[in-house]
């Protein structure tokens, strides 16, 4: 098994490509070791000292390291953990595959606008940020303000504010006049 690695715009996060499916659909975010028991793979990766966060996409794993740790010191152990996991035959997610994260539900009078926001996120934004090892999901819409949750390499990325304001906000405002602003949320 050969696992490729790619850098991401976030210097604290690396993208690992195991050359096979990680999740059949959706994403799974483990911003801390708490909750990693839902995934045997995440548990293995968090066992590497210095790992701060783990995120799964359909064909990649992104790992975020602590600031005081160098990639040269932990990358071989992470590669080993990923390889061991896939060779073990264990599932990536325990039970029914876990609940892939996605857009939050929205109930209310702005349903049509929220539908347009989610459509633009799914077709224009999410594929691009997945290339960088992350994901952005809809969290809410209130009086013109769109709230988005940034995951994986996007969470804590130095360029994420620029991406939100100059990229996503401009895109949404262009296609949906009711959108006035985009803000990140921490979940």
Secondary structure, DSSP 8 states (H G I E B T S, - for coil): ---EEEE-SSTTEEEEE-SS-S-SSSBEEESSSTTGGG-HHHHHHHTSTTEEEEEE-SS-EEEEE-TTS-HHHHHHHHHHHHHHHHHHT--SSSTTT---B------STTHHHHHHHHHHIIIIIHHHHHHTTEEEEEEEEETTEEEEEEEETTTT-TTHHHIIIIIIIHHHHHH-TT--EEEEE--
